[in-house]
Amino acid sequence: MIFNGEIKEVIDGHLHIDGCYEDDGADFLNGFDEYIEKGPFRAVCIAALPSGKKGAANRDPSNNIMAAFCKIANPKVYAFGGLTYRNYPQDPDALGDMALDVQYKELMDIGFDGIKMLEGKPNLYRYVGNRLDSDMFDGFFAEAEKNGTHILMHACDPIEFWTEEYATPEYIAKGWSYVSDEYPKKEEIYAQVENILKKHPRLSLTLAHFYFMADDLCRLGALFDKYENLGVDITPGGEMYVSFEKNRDKTRDFFNKYSDRIMLGTDGSFPKCMRAMEWLADRTYRYITTNDTFMGFEDKYQTGLLLERDAQEKILSKNFIRRVSDSPKPINKAALKKYIEKYKHLIRDEKALALVEKYSEQLLK
């Protein structure tokens, strides 16, 4: 069992399916079952990643489709679908029947519980080639705001990624170096996200990884005070927890004050790092619910915040339920079939396409 504490109602609101799917599929479809039971979790949420440069972990429509299959197989699985693109950079005038508001409606019709956006991560931002606050996204954000659909967005990255220290072949290969002028600056992305919120002030938006503002709680608090439906998750980056530890008392006060804006997540990925997911879940849970000192992130010790009980419950599950839903939506199989027929030609990997066809036969009859 992962959680050795009183609160058992926990939702991991930020997980992924890796693009390298299992050959036989059995572990893939039920891959989160063991993790859910070890928690024990009320539920988990798969954040699909269908967009990315060619060759980047099959980030094409197959990830949305696989997440939908997981929802069919397990009633404790939520899933957020993602937007996909024909070309990089994307010409907004060439989207046609893949306009982002059209894709939004298709994902909602299928039964996705929200939307995951990676477009604010500088490497994908560069590929897509359109500002987050551009006209290309306006119709999509307007529909999500109107319908109260929750969006989980990765925007920015740790500031270190913009330094010369990270401009090494290793980090460049990982897509973690942004010193080149081809990438947006961190403050440019922050400005664009705030422009989105100015246009759509009631948008239900959670910014992943604490919006990379763990070292500037006053700035984040001012955004919370301004936008009532804005939140963050405490999905690591380890650098985030190192910043928390440097100002533990201030961090604890912030978490208690804004406990209705913070959600739990691990950023774990099946099938690559199931053991890591358990470790991440244990550390994040202990950080919220205890004042234990334990080996945490970046090989550094950290001491739990032992938040007020009400704050613990909100962060561990209640905020997710309030923003998303009490239980996962059912999958509309007819809508999923239609989506597969429309988008399967964009699936680049033969293995992924074969699995899509296999599970379509098994699950969508």
ROBA-425397 format. One line per field, with one value per residue (C-alpha): x negated, y negated, z. Coordinates in nm, 3 decimals, decimal comma. Each point is the difference from the previous one (the first is absolute). Last residue first. Layout:
<atoms>
east [X | ...]
north [Y | ...]
up [Z | ...]
</atoms>
This chain:
<atoms>
east [1,846 | -0,238 | -0,210 | -0,150 | -0,007 | -0,105 | -0,252 | -0,178 | 0,020 | -0,150 | -0,261 | -0,102 | -0,023 | -0,229 | -0,228 | -0,008 | -0,107 | 0,099 | 0,365 | 0,129 | 0,203 | 0,188 | 0,162 | 0,342 | 0,069 | -0,116 | 0,220 | 0,308 | -0,066 | -0,038 | 0,332 | 0,174 | -0,163 | 0,119 | -0,235 | 0,150 | -0,095 | -0,228 | 0,149 | 0,076 | -0,092 | -0,277 | -0,050 | 0,179 | -0,129 | -0,357 | 0,025 | 0,140 | -0,275 | -0,336 | -0,014 | 0,345 | -0,038 | -0,335 | 0,130 | 0,289 | -0,240 | -0,230 | -0,334 | -0,275 | -0,264 | -0,234 | -0,372 | -0,246 | -0,333 | -0,191 | -0,086 | 0,159 | 0,339 | 0,080 | -0,188 | 0,221 | 0,091 | 0,350 | 0,240 | 0,286 | 0,300 | -0,108 | -0,365 | 0,086 | 0,241 | -0,254 | -0,273 | 0,212 | 0,149 | -0,345 | -0,141 | 0,298 | -0,032 | -0,373 | 0,080 | 0,241 | -0,259 | 0,003 | 0,333 | 0,176 | -0,103 | -0,005 | 0,059 | 0,076 | 0,312 | 0,181 | 0,208 | -0,028 | 0,249 | 0,238 | -0,300 | -0,084 | -0,038 | -0,120 | -0,251 | -0,127 | -0,041 | -0,195 | -0,221 | -0,078 | -0,099 | -0,209 | -0,192 | -0,311 | 0,197 | 0,250 | -0,282 | -0,142 | 0,352 | 0,028 | -0,346 | 0,133 | 0,227 | 0,257 | 0,382 | 0,125 | 0,288 | 0,106 | 0,329 | 0,191 | 0,380 | 0,027 | -0,247 | -0,134 | -0,070 | -0,156 | -0,224 | -0,110 | -0,075 | -0,228 | -0,199 | -0,026 | -0,106 | -0,309 | -0,245 | 0,262 | 0,096 | -0,063 | 0,374 | 0,037 | -0,107 | 0,311 | 0,221 | 0,364 | 0,255 | 0,378 | 0,053 | 0,207 | -0,226 | -0,004 | -0,159 | -0,197 | -0,080 | -0,140 | -0,205 | -0,135 | -0,117 | -0,166 | -0,188 | -0,130 | -0,116 | -0,193 | -0,143 | -0,159 | -0,166 | 0,125 | -0,225 | -0,167 | -0,228 | -0,206 | -0,052 | 0,296 | -0,159 | 0,217 | 0,093 | -0,153 | -0,261 | -0,080 | -0,045 | -0,256 | -0,176 | -0,051 | 0,183 | 0,128 | -0,284 | 0,046 | 0,326 | 0,361 | 0,071 | -0,103 | 0,320 | 0,201 | 0,265 | 0,269 | 0,369 | 0,131 | 0,376 | 0,275 | 0,332 | 0,338 | 0,314 | 0,238 | 0,211 | -0,039 | -0,367 | -0,081 | 0,185 | -0,178 | -0,338 | 0,050 | 0,127 | -0,300 | -0,276 | -0,082 | 0,067 | -0,323 | -0,031 | -0,208 | -0,223 | -0,036 | -0,301 | 0,123 | -0,362 | -0,129 | 0,283 | -0,082 | -0,357 | 0,110 | 0,265 | 0,314 | 0,144 | 0,011 | 0,376 | 0,219 | 0,376 | 0,280 | 0,208 | -0,013 | 0,331 | -0,019 | 0,226 | -0,239 | -0,294 | 0,188 | 0,116 | -0,355 | -0,126 | 0,255 | -0,107 | -0,359 | 0,067 | -0,073 | 0,268 | -0,201 | -0,325 | -0,167 | 0,079 | -0,168 | -0,326 | -0,153 | -0,378 | -0,007 | 0,270 | 0,320 | 0,058 | 0,141 | 0,193 | 0,004 | 0,243 | 0,028 | 0,075 | 0,170 | -0,066 | 0,185 | 0,251 | -0,281 | 0,006 | 0,208 | -0,208 | -0,318 | 0,136 | 0,056 | -0,361 | -0,113 | 0,198 | -0,140 | -0,354 | 0,062 | 0,079 | -0,373 | -0,276 | -0,160 | -0,280 | -0,161 | -0,079 | 0,181 | 0,012 | 0,282 | 0,372 | 0,213 | -0,098 | 0,289 | 0,029 | 0,116 | 0,191 | 0,003 | 0,282 | 0,105 | -0,355 | -0,116 | -0,276 | -0,106 | 0,334 | -0,036 | -0,361 | 0,097 | 0,280 | -0,205 | -0,120 | 0,336 | 0,017 | -0,378 | -0,080 | 0,221 | -0,113 | -0,204 | -0,281 | 0,011 | 0,031 | -0,302 | 0,189 | -0,011 | 0,335 | 0,006 | 0,105 | 0,121 | 0,304 | -0,105 | 0,322 | -0,002 | 0,280 | -0,200 | -0,074 | -0,119 | -0,358 | -0,233 | 0,067 | -0,197 | 0,135]
north [0,373 | -0,264 | 0,191 | 0,301 | -0,113 | -0,355 | 0,157 | 0,176 | -0,297 | -0,238 | 0,263 | 0,032 | -0,380 | -0,017 | 0,268 | -0,170 | -0,335 | -0,319 | -0,028 | -0,287 | 0,233 | 0,104 | -0,341 | 0,011 | 0,371 | -0,007 | -0,300 | 0,168 | 0,315 | -0,212 | -0,174 | 0,336 | 0,131 | -0,286 | 0,051 | -0,038 | -0,310 | 0,053 | -0,063 | -0,299 | -0,244 | -0,234 | -0,313 | 0,112 | 0,358 | -0,120 | -0,243 | 0,270 | 0,256 | -0,036 | -0,380 | -0,052 | 0,273 | -0,130 | -0,357 | 0,113 | 0,192 | -0,300 | 0,057 | 0,217 | -0,181 | 0,297 | -0,042 | 0,038 | 0,172 | -0,045 | 0,244 | -0,235 | 0,091 | 0,155 | 0,194 | -0,026 | -0,233 | 0,071 | -0,289 | 0,195 | -0,032 | -0,217 | 0,101 | 0,359 | 0,017 | -0,157 | 0,238 | 0,316 | -0,085 | -0,070 | 0,328 | 0,194 | -0,173 | 0,078 | 0,366 | -0,027 | -0,176 | 0,092 | 0,175 | -0,226 | -0,357 | -0,185 | -0,375 | 0,030 | -0,210 | -0,166 | -0,316 | -0,358 | -0,287 | 0,076 | 0,021 | -0,364 | -0,116 | 0,335 | 0,046 | -0,357 | 0,028 | 0,324 | -0,159 | -0,299 | 0,236 | 0,219 | -0,273 | 0,188 | 0,326 | -0,131 | -0,093 | 0,354 | 0,130 | -0,189 | 0,109 | 0,356 | -0,062 | 0,155 | -0,006 | -0,247 | -0,118 | -0,356 | -0,191 | -0,278 | -0,008 | -0,322 | -0,207 | -0,314 | 0,132 | 0,314 | -0,214 | -0,205 | 0,324 | 0,111 | -0,323 | 0,017 | 0,366 | -0,075 | 0,289 | 0,267 | -0,186 | 0,273 | -0,005 | 0,220 | 0,295 | -0,016 | -0,305 | 0,075 | -0,193 | -0,026 | -0,305 | -0,267 | -0,288 | 0,093 | -0,293 | -0,115 | 0,363 | 0,058 | -0,322 | 0,137 | 0,311 | -0,215 | -0,210 | 0,310 | 0,141 | -0,316 | -0,007 | 0,341 | -0,102 | 0,152 | 0,244 | -0,051 | -0,257 | 0,292 | 0,027 | 0,236 | 0,327 | 0,283 | 0,177 | 0,327 | -0,012 | -0,361 | 0,112 | 0,264 | -0,208 | -0,279 | -0,336 | 0,066 | -0,187 | -0,281 | -0,090 | 0,003 | 0,347 | -0,126 | -0,208 | 0,319 | 0,044 | -0,217 | 0,095 | 0,356 | -0,035 | 0,204 | -0,127 | 0,053 | -0,043 | -0,256 | 0,004 | -0,369 | -0,006 | 0,309 | -0,142 | -0,336 | 0,171 | 0,193 | -0,301 | -0,207 | 0,254 | -0,090 | -0,368 | -0,017 | 0,003 | 0,318 | -0,146 | 0,215 | 0,195 | 0,349 | 0,120 | -0,286 | 0,039 | 0,372 | -0,080 | -0,287 | 0,192 | -0,214 | 0,231 | 0,291 | -0,033 | 0,263 | -0,035 | 0,126 | 0,304 | 0,165 | 0,154 | 0,042 | -0,304 | -0,210 | 0,103 | -0,074 | -0,338 | -0,102 | 0,118 | -0,227 | -0,293 | 0,073 | -0,002 | 0,348 | -0,021 | -0,279 | -0,058 | -0,168 | -0,361 | 0,046 | 0,107 | 0,246 | 0,002 | 0,293 | 0,188 | 0,195 | -0,101 | 0,162 | -0,122 | 0,199 | 0,218 | 0,004 | 0,342 | 0,131 | 0,356 | 0,166 | 0,173 | 0,204 | 0,164 | -0,263 | -0,278 | 0,178 | 0,017 | -0,378 | -0,051 | 0,218 | -0,213 | -0,327 | 0,140 | 0,138 | -0,353 | -0,083 | -0,029 | 0,330 | -0,045 | -0,298 | 0,138 | -0,277 | -0,309 | -0,009 | 0,014 | 0,291 | -0,023 | 0,146 | -0,095 | 0,319 | -0,063 | 0,231 | 0,106 | 0,056 | 0,116 | 0,263 | -0,063 | 0,357 | 0,069 | -0,286 | 0,093 | 0,361 | -0,109 | -0,260 | 0,234 | 0,157 | -0,083 | -0,025 | 0,317 | 0,203 | -0,175 | 0,290 | -0,218 | -0,264 | -0,361 | -0,219 | -0,331 | -0,024 | -0,024 | -0,301 | -0,100 | -0,327 | -0,003 | 0,269 | 0,009 | 0,080 | 0,085 | 0,210 | -0,270 | 0,147 | 0,077 | 0,264 | -0,064 | 0,225 | 0,343]
up [-3,132 | 0,128 | 0,249 | -0,176 | -0,364 | 0,092 | 0,229 | -0,285 | -0,239 | 0,256 | 0,085 | -0,366 | -0,031 | 0,303 | -0,144 | -0,340 | 0,151 | -0,180 | 0,096 | -0,217 | -0,223 | 0,316 | 0,035 | -0,164 | 0,037 | 0,361 | 0,082 | -0,149 | 0,201 | 0,314 | -0,068 | -0,042 | 0,316 | 0,219 | 0,294 | 0,345 | 0,202 | 0,298 | 0,345 | 0,224 | -0,275 | -0,122 | 0,210 | 0,314 | -0,022 | -0,055 | 0,290 | 0,227 | -0,062 | 0,175 | -0,003 | 0,150 | 0,258 | 0,120 | 0,026 | 0,220 | 0,224 | 0,049 | -0,165 | 0,143 | -0,210 | -0,041 | 0,052 | -0,285 | -0,039 | -0,323 | -0,276 | -0,259 | 0,148 | 0,334 | 0,263 | 0,307 | 0,286 | 0,127 | 0,060 | -0,155 | -0,235 | -0,296 | -0,032 | 0,086 | -0,294 | -0,239 | 0,112 | -0,014 | -0,339 | -0,143 | 0,131 | -0,136 | -0,337 | -0,007 | 0,037 | -0,297 | -0,214 | -0,369 | -0,052 | 0,086 | 0,079 | 0,331 | 0,001 | 0,374 | 0,056 | 0,288 | -0,034 | 0,129 | -0,034 | 0,292 | 0,235 | -0,067 | 0,360 | 0,135 | -0,280 | 0,033 | 0,378 | -0,046 | -0,266 | 0,222 | 0,282 | -0,234 | -0,180 | -0,118 | 0,002 | -0,256 | -0,238 | 0,023 | -0,059 | -0,329 | -0,113 | 0,016 | -0,289 | 0,140 | -0,030 | 0,257 | -0,217 | -0,065 | -0,003 | -0,175 | 0,025 | 0,205 | -0,198 | 0,172 | 0,350 | -0,148 | -0,221 | 0,303 | 0,187 | -0,283 | 0,017 | 0,378 | -0,017 | -0,208 | 0,050 | -0,062 | -0,318 | -0,260 | -0,074 | 0,310 | -0,217 | -0,217 | -0,047 | 0,074 | -0,203 | 0,035 | -0,221 | 0,177 | -0,106 | -0,371 | -0,182 | 0,305 | 0,078 | -0,349 | 0,033 | 0,329 | -0,180 | -0,268 | 0,256 | 0,179 | -0,334 | -0,083 | 0,354 | -0,055 | -0,324 | -0,323 | -0,186 | -0,339 | 0,166 | 0,128 | 0,374 | 0,032 | 0,107 | 0,131 | -0,324 | 0,124 | -0,278 | 0,093 | 0,360 | -0,091 | -0,270 | 0,256 | 0,007 | 0,352 | 0,172 | -0,254 | 0,171 | -0,131 | 0,140 | 0,342 | 0,016 | 0,051 | -0,271 | -0,159 | -0,032 | 0,044 | -0,010 | 0,167 | -0,136 | 0,171 | -0,203 | 0,144 | -0,318 | -0,087 | 0,102 | -0,207 | -0,299 | 0,026 | 0,043 | -0,324 | -0,192 | 0,108 | -0,069 | -0,360 | 0,073 | 0,199 | 0,379 | 0,005 | -0,270 | -0,310 | -0,128 | 0,080 | 0,004 | 0,218 | 0,250 | 0,009 | 0,115 | 0,228 | 0,196 | -0,044 | -0,267 | 0,243 | 0,049 | 0,168 | -0,037 | 0,224 | 0,088 | -0,340 | -0,100 | -0,376 | -0,054 | 0,211 | -0,215 | -0,323 | 0,131 | 0,086 | -0,338 | -0,169 | 0,222 | -0,100 | -0,373 | -0,134 | -0,270 | -0,164 | 0,188 | -0,299 | 0,094 | 0,337 | -0,171 | 0,242 | 0,022 | -0,003 | -0,188 | 0,045 | 0,360 | 0,313 | 0,300 | 0,322 | 0,192 | 0,378 | 0,142 | 0,315 | 0,109 | 0,289 | -0,231 | -0,160 | -0,343 | -0,182 | 0,151 | -0,110 | -0,357 | 0,012 | 0,109 | -0,290 | -0,244 | 0,131 | -0,018 | -0,351 | -0,121 | -0,029 | 0,256 | -0,095 | 0,252 | -0,175 | -0,348 | -0,182 | 0,220 | 0,249 | 0,056 | 0,122 | 0,366 | 0,199 | 0,366 | 0,171 | 0,321 | 0,301 | 0,230 | 0,363 | 0,053 | 0,248 | -0,066 | -0,070 | -0,170 | -0,248 | -0,076 | -0,065 | -0,235 | -0,191 | -0,272 | -0,066 | -0,369 | -0,041 | 0,191 | -0,231 | -0,317 | -0,131 | -0,129 | 0,273 | -0,118 | -0,064 | -0,004 | 0,377 | 0,171 | 0,231 | 0,351 | 0,157 | 0,228 | 0,244 | 0,200 | 0,373 | 0,243 | 0,248 | 0,258 | 0,330 | -0,093 | -0,136 | -0,370 | -0,233 | 0,095]
</atoms>
